[in-house]
Amino acid sequence: MPAAHDAAGSQDYPQATLYLVATPIGNLADITLRALHVLTLVDAVACEDTRHTQGLLRSYGIERPLLALHQHNEQAMAQTIVQRLAQGERIAYVSDAGTPAISDPGARLVASVRAAGLRAMPLPGASSVTTAVCAAGLADEGGFVFQGFLPARPAQRDQALQVLAGEPRAVVLLEAPHRIKPLAQALAVLGPRPVTLARELTKQFEQVVTLPAEGLGAWLAADPQRERGEFVLVVHPAPQAPQAGEPLRVLGLLLQELPVKTAVKLAAQITGAPRNELYEQALTLKQDAPDAPPP
């Protein structure tokens, strides 16, 4: 593939190196030219599922020896790969989709390679996490927390959700289709907190919606097709409680320029404080400021 070699061939690709190669999360066009170049260069490709990866490589016209490395044999296979790297081989590792070692096998392999004093070189590319966060439109600059898959058992999952409910930043969750309904039901405890649900990202039937956490279950139930595919959920940041005295400060500033009713309405929207309490405070402030605009 000339384009890949022309674009990436000028970089040095040392021997005795593990190459962590991100692969598409659904759309075959989302692979990088550097990934294609490296996959034609390595001596072998380690992967989660040899059948899946063989089909992926053939889509790009690539044939390479495959090594199965998955969650059940990662520790043992890591030693085999370390031995081959020590002999000067280049080996790539790919997960079934996306970036390796993020809620996928690969982390133990990287740790073993580095512990042996060998190099692990990451090749960035597709990631369902960053794709979903991008589509969620988070305006908050507080960042996000990547949680991944919650525990499957209800009690443990609910306990984890209690902790996440108090997280002030956005939280990114992953879920499989057969577990999405129980997760949606569990997330209902977050009430009106917005959640962006992304399914089948980059694929033909991609769907991204944002709705209150308490409405996720009903949205899924409205169409059985919505339960299909792999899911990424972005739980938006929790609303921050106003600091002590903040509602009164905001109200006082607004009363300097606006009538009481308008000032109270805006102060309630800005701070989240109860409107009736703000109205009582506004009347008190107005008595102390006779030059303020009439209500």
BELZIWO-V944960 format. One record per residue. N is the residue number from 1. RES is the residue in one letter. SS is DSSP state (h for helix, s for strand, l for the rest). Layout:
((N/RES/SS) (N/RES/SS))
This chain:
((1/M/l) (2/P/h) (3/A/h) (4/A/h) (5/H/h) (6/D/h) (7/A/h) (8/A/h) (9/G/l) (10/S/l) (11/Q/l) (12/D/l) (13/Y/l) (14/P/l) (15/Q/l) (16/A/l) (17/T/s) (18/L/s) (19/Y/s) (20/L/s) (21/V/s) (22/A/l) (23/T/s) (24/P/l) (25/I/l) (26/G/l) (27/N/l) (28/L/h) (29/A/h) (30/D/h) (31/I/l) (32/T/l) (33/L/h) (34/R/h) (35/A/h) (36/L/h) (37/H/h) (38/V/h) (39/L/h) (40/T/h) (41/L/h) (42/V/l) (43/D/l) (44/A/s) (45/V/s) (46/A/s) (47/C/s) (48/E/l) (49/D/l) (50/T/h) (51/R/h) (52/H/h) (53/T/h) (54/Q/h) (55/G/h) (56/L/h) (57/L/h) (58/R/h) (59/S/h) (60/Y/l) (61/G/l) (62/I/l) (63/E/l) (64/R/l) (65/P/l) (66/L/s) (67/L/s) (68/A/s) (69/L/l) (70/H/l) (71/Q/l) (72/H/l) (73/N/l) (74/E/h) (75/Q/h) (76/A/h) (77/M/h) (78/A/h) (79/Q/h) (80/T/h) (81/I/h) (82/V/h) (83/Q/h) (84/R/h) (85/L/h) (86/A/h) (87/Q/l) (88/G/l) (89/E/l) (90/R/s) (91/I/s) (92/A/s) (93/Y/s) (94/V/s) (95/S/l) (96/D/l) (97/A/l) (98/G/s) (99/T/l) (100/P/l) (101/A/l) (102/I/l) (103/S/l) (104/D/l) (105/P/l) (106/G/l) (107/A/h) (108/R/h) (109/L/h) (110/V/h) (111/A/h) (112/S/h) (113/V/h) (114/R/h) (115/A/h) (116/A/l) (117/G/l) (118/L/l) (119/R/s) (120/A/s) (121/M/s) (122/P/s) (123/L/s) (124/P/l) (125/G/l) (126/A/l) (127/S/l) (128/S/h) (129/V/h) (130/T/h) (131/T/h) (132/A/h) (133/V/h) (134/C/h) (135/A/h) (136/A/h) (137/G/l) (138/L/l) (139/A/l) (140/D/l) (141/E/l) (142/G/l) (143/G/l) (144/F/s) (145/V/s) (146/F/s) (147/Q/s) (148/G/s) (149/F/l) (150/L/l) (151/P/l) (152/A/l) (153/R/l) (154/P/h) (155/A/h) (156/Q/h) (157/R/h) (158/D/h) (159/Q/h) (160/A/h) (161/L/h) (162/Q/h) (163/V/h) (164/L/h) (165/A/h) (166/G/l) (167/E/l) (168/P/l) (169/R/l) (170/A/s) (171/V/s) (172/V/s) (173/L/s) (174/L/s) (175/E/s) (176/A/l) (177/P/h) (178/H/h) (179/R/h) (180/I/h) (181/K/h) (182/P/h) (183/L/h) (184/A/h) (185/Q/h) (186/A/h) (187/L/h) (188/A/h) (189/V/h) (190/L/h) (191/G/l) (192/P/l) (193/R/l) (194/P/s) (195/V/s) (196/T/s) (197/L/s) (198/A/s) (199/R/s) (200/E/l) (201/L/l) (202/T/l) (203/K/l) (204/Q/l) (205/F/l) (206/E/l) (207/Q/s) (208/V/s) (209/V/s) (210/T/s) (211/L/s) (212/P/s) (213/A/h) (214/E/h) (215/G/h) (216/L/h) (217/G/h) (218/A/h) (219/W/h) (220/L/h) (221/A/h) (222/A/l) (223/D/l) (224/P/h) (225/Q/h) (226/R/h) (227/E/h) (228/R/l) (229/G/l) (230/E/l) (231/F/s) (232/V/s) (233/L/s) (234/V/s) (235/V/s) (236/H/l) (237/P/l) (238/A/l) (239/P/l) (240/Q/l) (241/A/l) (242/P/l) (243/Q/l) (244/A/l) (245/G/l) (246/E/h) (247/P/h) (248/L/h) (249/R/h) (250/V/h) (251/L/h) (252/G/h) (253/L/h) (254/L/h) (255/L/h) (256/Q/l) (257/E/l) (258/L/l) (259/P/l) (260/V/h) (261/K/h) (262/T/h) (263/A/h) (264/V/h) (265/K/h) (266/L/h) (267/A/h) (268/A/h) (269/Q/h) (270/I/h) (271/T/h) (272/G/l) (273/A/l) (274/P/l) (275/R/h) (276/N/h) (277/E/h) (278/L/h) (279/Y/h) (280/E/h) (281/Q/h) (282/A/h) (283/L/h) (284/T/h) (285/L/h) (286/K/h) (287/Q/h) (288/D/h) (289/A/l) (290/P/l) (291/D/l) (292/A/l) (293/P/l) (294/P/l) (295/P/l))
